[in-house]
Amino acid sequence: MKKWKMLLVVIGVMLLVCSSVLAEEGGTAAAEGSLAKGLIGLGAGLAIGLAAFGGGLGQGRAAGSSLEGIARNPGASDKMFVPYILGLAFIESLVLYAFVIAFLLRTKM
């Protein structure tokens, strides 16, 4: 129950902070594409944030499973090392791919 309250507080703070992304510039003559620019910025931020979150979860689960397998059968550690490193590299490459997408979205502004 405490985790859910903390999650709701974090989401609430994020929504309050991110509301400035969609704020209009100027007085009556606001820029025509300001909403689109704000949404592009929001999309870029969400892309890298979700990718980093998912990559961290994936690497944590991969490391936990690998260490559990080595603990159960220490003799297989040399056979498990290369697939483990390859898996971590693939997970990290997806996070870097999301970073490149977010950077390309950011340059569209």
Sequence and secondary structure as in RCSB ss.txt:
>XXXX:A:sequence
MKKWKMLLVVIGVMLLVCSSVLAEEGGTAAAEGSLAKGLIGLGAGLAIGLAAFGGGLGQGRAAGSSLEGIARNPG
ASDKMFVPYILGLAFIESLVLYAFVIAFLLRTKM
>XXXX:A:secstr
 HHHHHHHHHHHHHHHHHGGGG   SSSS  TTHHHHHHHHHHHHHHHHHHHHHHHHHHHHHHHHHHHHHHH GG
GHHHHHHHHHHHHHHHHHHHHHHHHHHHHHHHT 
